[in-house]
Amino acid sequence: MSDTPFGFGLPPEEPENGDEGKKKDPASGGAGQDPANPFGFGTGGGMPGMPGGGDNPFAAMFGNMNPNDLGAAFQQLGQMLSYEGGPVNWDMAKQIARQTVSQGTADGTKDASVGPAQRTAVEEAVRLADVWLDGVTSLPSGAGSAVAWSRAEWVEATLPVWQELVDPVAERVGAAMGDVLPEEMQAMAGPLLGMMRSMGGAMFGQQIGQAVGVLAGEVVGSTDIGLPLGPAGKAALLPLNIEAFGKDLGVPQDEVRLYLALREAAHQRLFAHVPWLRSHLFGAVEGYARGIKVDTAKLEDVVGQFDPQNPEELQNALQQGMFQPEDTPAQKAALARLETALALVEGWVDAVVHEAAKDRLTSAGALRETLRRRRASGGPAEQTFATLIGLELRPRRLRDASRLWASLTDARGVDGRDGLWAHPDMLPTAGDLDDPDGFVHRGEAGSDASSDEPKLDFDAIDKMLGEAAGGSGPDLKKDDDKGDGDK
């Protein structure tokens, strides 16, 4: 993945008259133009009187670019300078993501339309996955339909959710751009600040678009990062990426597809039938984002040296990251809440899918470990998002959460385990992940008829969830006389 999607840097030299042994001097204004670097800012020429100025600024800036590329370059530059929307230029993000997808992945795999046979295979895999999951969870199917997406279709379907995730943090950068200047200078610098905000929104759009485009070449479904990125009730898999994922595993493709379908279908059940979960997760992301502060020293340096002829300075600052989590109790609590929520979702899916697959797929254990390591390490696109929004969407305690859910299954049964999703206050905490046995036994004591601790009123909880979700929540009614939670 290129660090600069529009390549604000030195353009590569080009052979002269087809002779590979001779290169033109970039300072001469005749350097060739890289298609990925249509602007070529930062080269030897600039506007007279500006840093890097020269007698022939346009020749140095655009070189021997053909008319079509030159027109595209000016069009993109115009989009950057004229943007007046929110903190991220999402039109540009979409354009860059689609361009990144069309270029293919690092191994040379190009995106392709999904064929009828692939669509049928995905639909059958999700249908079978739902049958298997019926026996290991009390949550009913959450997939109203199953779809097979190309990478480009994944980009189109998930961008609205990325906007919800990224905008709160990007907004902080936009506001900080005005705050770093003294108040008496802000009125005078109005046009410059407006240009910087436009450039910042466009450059955020470039970087987010590129990261989404690269991520489209890595993901295998709509729930890979533990958040519901796609439309509600639609289980989605990417056949091309599934094939690449299983290429070197020595596992039949049918088994790989079915295991990944189990994970996608399990996520769909959780998000469909735990009505508060989506807002809880996104609220945790937003809560953490509110506690992130912009590195004003770095931003002040960028603003003080900002040169409209060298917008790569602002882009480089965005690439390097300007975010510092505040070391406060509130921010630490927000981070713990987010990490715990992600771990509980992924841990539940991991435990449930393993229970459904372990006796049916010979490769279940190997696929489980491969996916655990994949989620733990992340990819280049996830690292880009961590730099841009100051947040890694990875469950650091996946294994601990998975063990806790397995212990709950053994102690309380499937219904007792899944009943904890009735309300966020009933879920294990970060401390409970340290002591899963303590959490399980504490819960059993709370349901013991001889215990002085209050019992959970499952009738009231079930009624509350039914009213909130139109009666679609799980049936949480239990016999309080049974300590294990079985019906």
C-alpha positions, -999 to 999 in steps of 0.1 A, spaced: 0 0 0 14 34 -10 18 59 18 6 87 -4 -23 79 -26 -18 110 -47 19 108 -43 29 142 -31 66 136 -35 93 134 -60 81 120 -94 102 91 -109 125 99 -137 115 89 -172 136 75 -201 144 101 -227 132 92 -262 127 56 -253 163 52 -242 163 35 -208 199 44 -202 192 82 -203 172 101 -177 159 136 -178 170 158 -149 140 165 -127 151 200 -121 150 207 -158 112 205 -158 111 175 -181 107 147 -156 81 121 -164 50 119 -144 40 89 -124 2 82 -129 0 77 -91 15 111 -86 -4 135 -108 3 166 -88 40 161 -82 41 187 -54 74 189 -36 95 189 -68 120 214 -80 96 239 -94 70 261 -78 53 294 -82 78 324 -85 83 340 -51 72 308 -33 94 282 -17 110 262 -45 100 287 -71 113 286 -106 110 302 -140 89 274 -154 67 262 -125 41 243 -145 67 224 -164 84 214 -132 52 206 -115 34 186 -142 63 176 -165 53 158 -197 19 147 -184 -4 139 -212 -36 160 -215 -59 134 -200 -37 130 -169 -33 167 -166 -70 173 -167 -76 146 -141 -49 162 -119 -65 196 -120 -99 181 -114 -87 163 -83 -69 194 -71 -101 214 -76 -120 188 -56 -96 192 -27 -97 230 -26 -134 234 -32 -147 208 -7 -170 225 19 -186 195 35 -178 177 68 -145 168 83 -139 140 58 -144 143 20 -163 110 17 -169 114 -21 -131 114 -25 -128 85 0 -152 64 -21 -133 73 -53 -99 64 -38 -112 32 -23 -126 21 -57 -94 30 -74 -74 11 -48 -96 -20 -53 -93 -18 -90 -55 -19 -87 -56 -53 -70 -38 -66 -40 -1 -69 -34 -1 -105 -48 -16 -93 -81 -51 -105 -74 -76 -83 -92 -112 -77 -81 -138 -95 -102 -176 -97 -103 -192 -125 -84 -205 -153 -106 -237 -173 -101 -218 -204 -88 -201 -183 -61 -233 -167 -50 -250 -202 -47 -220 -215 -27 -222 -186 -3 -260 -189 1 -257 -227 8 -228 -222 33 -247 -196 53 -279 -217 52 -260 -247 66 -241 -226 91 -274 -214 105 -286 -250 109 -254 -258 129 -257 -227 150 -293 -236 160 -279 -263 183 -253 -242 201 -271 -209 208 -305 -198 219 -303 -167 196 -323 -174 164 -309 -167 129 -302 -131 122 -295 -134 85 -325 -125 65 -304 -130 33 -270 -142 23 -250 -123 -3 -216 -127 -21 -198 -95 -26 -169 -84 -48 -144 -61 -31 -160 -31 -48 -194 -41 -35 -179 -44 1 -166 -8 -2 -200 6 -13 -219 -13 14 -196 -4 43 -186 33 37 -216 46 57 -205 28 88 -169 40 83 -182 75 82 -200 70 115 -167 57 130 -142 83 116 -162 116 115 -160 122 153 -122 120 154 -117 139 121 -140 167 135 -116 172 163 -87 178 138 -108 203 119 -117 222 150 -81 221 162 -69 237 130 -86 269 140 -77 267 176 -40 267 171 -39 302 158 -41 332 181 -76 347 182 -65 380 167 -50 361 137 -80 339 130 -100 365 112 -70 375 90 -62 339 83 -98 330 74 -91 321 37 -60 301 47 -79 282 74 -107 275 50 -82 261 25 -65 240 51 -99 225 63 -107 217 27 -73 202 22 -76 183 55 -110 169 46 -97 158 12 -66 143 26 -85 125 53 -107 112 25 -77 100 6 -62 82 34 -94 66 47 -104 57 11 -71 40 6 -73 21 38 -108 10 31 -97 -1 -4 -68 -21 10 -90 -36 37 -114 -47 10 -87 -69 -2 -82 -85 32 -117 -90 47 -138 -122 42 -171 -109 53 -190 -79 67 -182 -84 104 -144 -91 103 -135 -62 127 -162 -72 152 -185 -43 142 -216 -46 119 -202 -29 88 -229 -40 64 -267 -36 62 -287 -52 90 -298 -88 85 -275 -94 55 -248 -120 59 -221 -112 34 -190 -131 23 -163 -122 -3 -155 -153 -24 -123 -139 -39 -109 -131 -5 -120 -164 10 -101 -182 -18 -70 -161 -10 -74 -167 27 -75 -205 24 -49 -208 -4 -19 -219 17 -38 -235 46 -41 -270 31 -78 -270 39 -105 -277 13 -121 -245 1 -156 -258 10 -145 -262 47 -129 -227 47 -160 -211 33 -183 -230 57 -162 -220 88 -162 -184 77 -199 -186 71 -204 -198 106 -186 -168 120 -205 -144 98 -239 -160 107 -230 -160 144 -222 -122 143 -255 -116 125 -274 -134 153 -258 -114 180 -264 -80 163 -299 -88 152 -312 -101 186 -293 -80 211 -310 -47 202 -287 -25 224 -254 -40 212 -247 -19 181 -253 14 199 -232 1 228 -202 -6 206 -204 26 186 -210 45 217 -178 30 232 -159 41 201 -173 76 203 -166 78 240 -130 69 234 -128 94 205 -140 122 228 -110 116 251 -84 118 223 -66 151 221 -49 165 191 -11 170 193 -14 208 191 24 212 190 26 192 159 -4 209 144 9 243 152 41 235 134 22 223 104 0 255 104 30 278 109 48 263 79 18 256 57 25 264 21 -4 260 -4 22 250 -30 33 221 -7 2 204 6 22 172 12 32 187 46 -4 185 58 -8 150 44 24 138 60 12 151 93 -20 131 90 -1 100 80 21 102 110 -8 107 133 -17 137 155 -36 119 183 -27 114 219 -50 95 242 -55 115 274 -41 98 304 -72 103 326 -94 79 345 -123 87 322 -102 79 291 -88 47 306 -123 36 315 -135 44 279 -107 23 264 -113 -6 288 -150 -5 280 -144 -6 243 -117 -33 244 -139 -54 267 -170 -50 245 -150 -60 214 -135 -90 232 -169 -102 245 -184 -101 210 -155 -118 194 -151 -143 222 -187 -153 221 -185 -158 183 -153 -178 187 -168 -201 214 -201 -206 197 -185 -213 162 -160 -237 178 -188 -256 195 -207 -259 162 -178 -269 141 -154 -290 163 -172 -323 156 -182 -316 120 -151 -301 104 -117 -317 108 -100 -284 102 -120 -265 128 -91 -262 153 -66 -250 127 -90 -225 112 -99 -212 147 -62 -206 156 -55 -190 122 -83 -165 126 -73 -157 162 -38 -148 151 -52 -128 122 -74 -108 145 -46 -103 170 -20 -90 145 -42 -70 122 -32 -59 87 -17 -28 71 -52 -13 66 -60 -17 103 -27 0 112 -36 29 89 -69 34 107 -50 33 141 -28 61 128 -56 82 114 -82 79 141 -60 69 171 -78 36 177 -71 0 170 -103 -20 165 -89 -53 178 -100 -74 208 -68 -77 229 -85 -102 252 -101 -125 227 -88 -157 243 -98 -147 278 -133 -138 266 -136 -171 247 -126 -191 278 -152 -172 299 -180 -179 275 -170 -216 274 -170 -217 312 -205 -201 313 -218 -227 288 -205 -256 310 -219 -240 342 -252 -226 330 -260 -241 297 -266 -224 264 -297 -204 276 -280 -192 308 -250 -181 288 -269 -162 261 -292 -147 287 -264 -124 297 -268 -104 265 -302 -92 279 -286 -60 292 -251 -45 291 -250 -44 329 -253 -82 330 -222 -87 309 -187 -96 323 -164 -68 330 -127 -64 323 -120 -76 358 -142 -107 351 -120 -116 322 -91 -119 347 -112 -143 368 -137 -162 347 -144 -189 373 -151 -162 399 -177 -146 376 -194 -180 368 -196 -190 405 -207 -155 416 -236 -157 391 -245 -192 404 -246 -179 440 -269 -150 429 -294 -175 415 -293 -199 445 -326 -200 464 -307 -199 497 -286 -169 488 -292 -134 503 -281 -118 470 -310 -104 448 -321 -126 419 -324 -113 383 -360 -106 373 -360 -123 339 -397 -116 333 -391 -79 336 -360 -80 315 -378 -100 288 -407 -75 288 -383 -46 285 -364 -61 256 -397 -70 239 -409 -35 241 -376 -20 229 -372 -44 200 -408 -52 190 -406 -86 207 -375 -98 188 -353 -103 218 -343 -137 231 -365 -155 256 -348 -150 289 -373 -165 312 -357 -189 336 -367 -211 365 -351 -193 395 -351 -226 415 -324 -240 393 -290 -227 399 -277 -237 364 -302 -217 345 -317 -246 325 -353 -246 316 
